[in-house]
């Protein structure tokens, strides 16, 4: 998300401007549509490859110039077209997942790139503050994580909280991760009138298989307060949240630590 907001599209626009080129074309599986005088990102035809979740931060001047040739195609059809035209490597290339500069699990990347002094072993605690076990260092964990904790308690536990300054990770059951509200910073809303205070807005904090109805208001400190109509688990500070109505992207922001 941050790459799209601050790096990929701004740099593409800069390069185009330097060369006197107006349109910007990419291979994102999304479409765009003009609604009430504003350009909006709309889900691509390939629901499994739709990338709208990552594009909530784009301004109107970029969206106006966007060409999105993949929006009406499926990934399967794109591979067929590539094969028909002789691009066999592209036709059979594995789908990319995760962080582009991190061809391995990000924990492996951290172990390789970060000094051992900066990531130290720490302690797992339960919600009462009782010590459970040692962990490998807080950067290796994320809110809602269950697998890969390296402990066996004969019951399911999840990462509930992470305290970097203390290198402390709190574990709890799934129900303890449920929340009914969150706040967002660094937000971007395509058309505030279509989102703020409306009752038919959907929020997603995950790329796939999660949709929750919500109501959004703007707070005096310029953060967005998101009231969820049903509880949601694994709301993690620093991760993105995106707003939709149907298949139309309305905006998004970055979740703030409460």
C-alpha positions as CSV (number, residue, x, y, z in Angstrom):
1,X,0.0,0.0,0.0
2,X,2.7,2.5,1.0
3,X,4.7,1.6,-2.1
4,X,1.7,2.6,-4.3
5,X,1.0,5.8,-2.3
6,X,4.5,7.1,-2.1
7,X,6.8,5.4,-4.6
8,X,5.4,3.5,-7.6
9,X,2.7,5.9,-8.9
10,X,4.4,9.2,-8.0
11,X,7.6,8.1,-9.7
12,X,5.7,6.9,-12.7
13,X,4.0,10.3,-12.9
14,X,7.4,12.1,-12.6
15,X,9.0,10.0,-15.3
16,X,6.0,10.6,-17.6
17,X,6.0,14.3,-16.9
18,X,9.7,14.5,-17.8
19,X,9.0,12.9,-21.1
20,X,5.9,14.8,-21.9
21,X,3.7,11.7,-21.6
22,X,0.1,12.1,-20.2
23,X,-1.2,8.6,-19.6
24,X,0.2,6.1,-17.1
25,X,-0.5,2.4,-17.7
26,X,0.2,-0.5,-15.4
27,X,-0.8,-4.1,-15.0
28,X,-3.0,-3.8,-12.0
29,X,-6.1,-5.9,-12.0
30,X,-8.5,-3.0,-11.4
31,X,-10.7,-0.6,-13.3
32,X,-11.7,3.0,-12.8
33,X,-15.0,4.8,-13.1
34,X,-16.2,8.4,-12.8
35,X,-18.8,8.7,-10.0
36,X,-20.3,12.1,-9.1
37,X,-17.4,14.0,-10.6
38,X,-14.7,11.9,-8.9
39,X,-12.5,9.1,-10.4
40,X,-12.8,5.9,-8.4
41,X,-10.9,2.6,-8.5
42,X,-13.3,-0.3,-9.1
43,X,-12.7,-4.0,-8.6
44,X,-11.2,-5.8,-11.6
45,X,-13.1,-8.6,-13.3
46,X,-10.8,-11.2,-11.8
47,X,-12.0,-11.4,-8.2
48,X,-9.1,-13.6,-7.2
49,X,-6.5,-11.1,-8.5
50,X,-8.3,-7.8,-7.7
51,X,-5.7,-5.3,-6.4
52,X,-8.0,-2.4,-5.5
53,X,-7.2,-2.8,-1.8
54,X,-3.7,-1.5,-2.3
55,X,-4.7,1.7,-4.3
56,X,-6.8,3.6,-1.8
57,X,-4.2,6.4,-1.5
58,X,-4.1,7.6,-5.1
59,X,-5.0,11.2,-5.8
60,X,-7.4,12.4,-8.5
61,X,-4.6,13.8,-10.7
62,X,-3.0,10.3,-11.0
63,X,-6.3,8.4,-11.3
64,X,-7.4,10.7,-14.2
65,X,-4.2,9.7,-16.1
66,X,-4.4,5.9,-15.4
67,X,-4.9,3.3,-18.1
68,X,-5.7,-0.1,-16.7
69,X,-5.7,-2.7,-19.6
70,X,-5.9,-5.7,-17.2
71,X,-9.1,-4.5,-15.4
72,X,-11.4,-6.4,-17.8
73,X,-9.3,-9.5,-18.0
74,X,-8.6,-12.5,-15.8
75,X,-5.1,-13.6,-15.0
76,X,-5.8,-16.9,-16.8
77,X,-6.8,-15.1,-20.0
78,X,-3.7,-12.9,-19.7
79,X,-1.5,-16.0,-19.5
80,X,-3.3,-17.4,-22.6
81,X,-2.7,-14.1,-24.5
82,X,1.0,-14.2,-23.5
83,X,1.4,-17.8,-24.8
84,X,-0.5,-17.0,-28.0
85,X,2.0,-14.2,-28.7
86,X,5.1,-16.2,-27.9
87,X,5.9,-14.8,-24.4
88,X,6.2,-18.3,-22.8
89,X,8.2,-17.1,-19.8
90,X,5.5,-14.6,-18.9
91,X,2.8,-17.2,-19.6
92,X,4.2,-19.7,-17.1
93,X,5.8,-17.4,-14.5
94,X,4.6,-18.0,-10.9
95,X,2.4,-15.4,-9.3
96,X,4.3,-12.9,-7.1
97,X,3.3,-12.8,-3.5
98,X,4.5,-10.8,-0.5
99,X,7.0,-7.9,-0.6
100,X,8.6,-7.4,-3.9
101,X,12.1,-6.9,-2.5
102,X,11.7,-9.8,-0.2
103,X,11.7,-13.1,-2.3
104,X,11.6,-15.1,0.9
105,X,9.7,-15.0,4.2
106,X,10.2,-11.6,5.7
107,X,11.6,-13.1,8.9
108,X,14.4,-14.7,6.8
109,X,14.9,-11.3,5.2
110,X,15.2,-9.6,8.6
111,X,17.7,-12.2,9.9
112,X,19.9,-11.5,6.8
113,X,19.7,-7.7,6.7
114,X,19.3,-6.6,10.3
115,X,22.1,-6.9,12.9
116,X,21.6,-9.5,15.6
117,X,22.0,-6.8,18.3
118,X,18.8,-5.1,17.1
119,X,16.6,-8.1,17.4
120,X,16.8,-9.8,20.8
121,X,14.9,-12.7,22.4
122,X,11.9,-11.5,24.5
123,X,9.0,-12.9,26.5
124,X,5.5,-14.1,25.6
125,X,3.0,-13.1,28.3
126,X,-0.7,-14.0,28.7
127,X,-3.4,-11.3,29.2
128,X,-2.9,-11.4,33.0
129,X,0.8,-10.6,32.6
130,X,2.1,-14.1,33.5
131,X,5.2,-15.3,31.6
132,X,4.5,-18.1,29.1
133,X,7.7,-18.6,27.1
134,X,10.6,-16.9,25.3
135,X,10.2,-15.6,21.7
136,X,12.7,-14.7,19.0
137,X,12.1,-11.0,19.0
138,X,9.0,-8.9,18.5
139,X,9.6,-8.0,14.8
140,X,9.0,-11.7,13.9
141,X,5.3,-11.5,15.0
142,X,2.2,-9.8,13.9
143,X,-1.3,-9.2,15.5
144,X,-3.5,-12.2,15.0
145,X,-0.7,-14.6,14.3
146,X,-1.3,-18.2,15.4
147,X,1.2,-20.3,13.5
148,X,4.9,-20.2,14.0
149,X,4.9,-19.1,17.6
150,X,7.2,-22.0,18.6
151,X,5.1,-22.9,21.7
152,X,2.6,-25.7,22.5
153,X,0.0,-24.8,25.1
154,X,-2.5,-27.5,24.1
155,X,-4.9,-24.6,23.2
156,X,-5.1,-22.1,20.4
157,X,-3.5,-18.8,21.2
158,X,-3.0,-15.7,19.1
159,X,-0.8,-12.6,19.2
160,X,-3.0,-10.0,20.8
161,X,-0.5,-7.1,21.4
162,X,3.1,-6.2,20.6
163,X,5.1,-3.8,22.8
164,X,8.3,-3.0,20.9
165,X,9.9,-0.8,23.6
166,X,9.7,-3.8,26.0
167,X,10.2,-6.5,23.4
168,X,7.1,-8.0,24.8
169,X,4.4,-10.0,23.0
170,X,0.9,-10.6,24.6
171,X,-1.0,-13.8,23.7
172,X,-4.7,-14.5,24.0
173,X,-7.6,-16.5,22.7
174,X,-9.3,-15.5,19.4
175,X,-12.2,-13.8,21.2
176,X,-9.9,-11.5,23.0
177,X,-8.7,-10.1,19.7
178,X,-12.2,-8.8,18.8
179,X,-12.7,-5.1,18.5
180,X,-15.6,-2.9,17.4
181,X,-13.8,0.2,16.5
182,X,-10.5,1.5,15.2
183,X,-8.8,4.8,14.2
184,X,-7.0,5.6,10.9
185,X,-4.2,8.1,10.1
186,X,-2.7,9.2,6.8
187,X,-6.1,8.6,5.2
188,X,-7.3,9.4,1.7
189,X,-11.0,9.6,0.8
190,X,-12.0,10.0,-2.9
191,X,-15.3,11.8,-2.1
192,X,-15.9,12.5,1.6
193,X,-19.6,13.0,1.1
194,X,-20.0,9.4,-0.1
195,X,-18.2,7.9,3.0
196,X,-18.3,10.1,6.1
197,X,-21.4,9.2,8.2
198,X,-22.8,6.8,5.7
199,X,-24.3,3.5,6.9
200,X,-23.6,1.3,3.9
201,X,-19.8,1.4,3.9
202,X,-17.7,-1.8,4.0
203,X,-14.2,-1.8,5.5
204,X,-11.5,-4.3,4.7
205,X,-8.3,-4.8,6.7
206,X,-7.3,-7.8,4.7
207,X,-6.7,-8.2,1.0
208,X,-9.2,-11.1,0.7
209,X,-12.1,-12.8,2.3
210,X,-13.1,-10.2,4.9
211,X,-15.8,-7.5,4.7
212,X,-17.3,-5.6,7.7
213,X,-20.0,-2.9,7.6
214,X,-19.0,0.2,9.4
215,X,-19.7,3.9,10.0
216,X,-16.8,6.4,9.6
217,X,-16.5,9.9,11.2
218,X,-13.8,12.5,11.1
219,X,-12.3,13.3,14.6
220,X,-10.9,16.7,15.7
221,X,-7.4,15.3,15.6
222,X,-7.9,14.6,11.9
223,X,-8.0,10.8,12.3
224,X,-10.9,8.7,11.1
225,X,-13.0,6.8,13.7
226,X,-14.3,3.6,12.3
227,X,-17.3,2.1,14.2
228,X,-17.7,-1.6,13.2
229,X,-21.2,-3.0,13.0
230,X,-19.8,-6.4,14.0
231,X,-16.7,-7.3,15.9
232,X,-13.5,-7.8,13.9
233,X,-10.3,-9.7,14.9
234,X,-6.6,-8.9,14.3
235,X,-6.8,-5.2,13.9
236,X,-3.1,-4.4,13.7
237,X,-1.6,-0.9,14.1
238,X,0.4,0.1,11.0
239,X,-1.6,-2.0,8.6
240,X,-4.0,-0.6,6.0
241,X,-7.8,-0.4,6.0
242,X,-9.8,0.2,2.8
243,X,-13.4,1.3,2.4
244,X,-15.8,0.1,-0.3
245,X,-19.4,0.5,-1.5
246,X,-20.1,-2.6,-3.5
247,X,-17.2,-3.0,-5.9
248,X,-16.1,0.6,-5.7
249,X,-13.1,1.7,-3.6
250,X,-13.9,4.8,-1.5
251,X,-10.6,5.4,0.3
252,X,-8.6,4.1,3.2
253,X,-5.9,4.8,5.8
254,X,-3.4,3.3,8.2
255,X,-4.6,1.8,11.5
256,X,-3.4,3.7,14.6
257,X,-2.4,2.2,17.9
258,X,-5.1,2.8,20.5
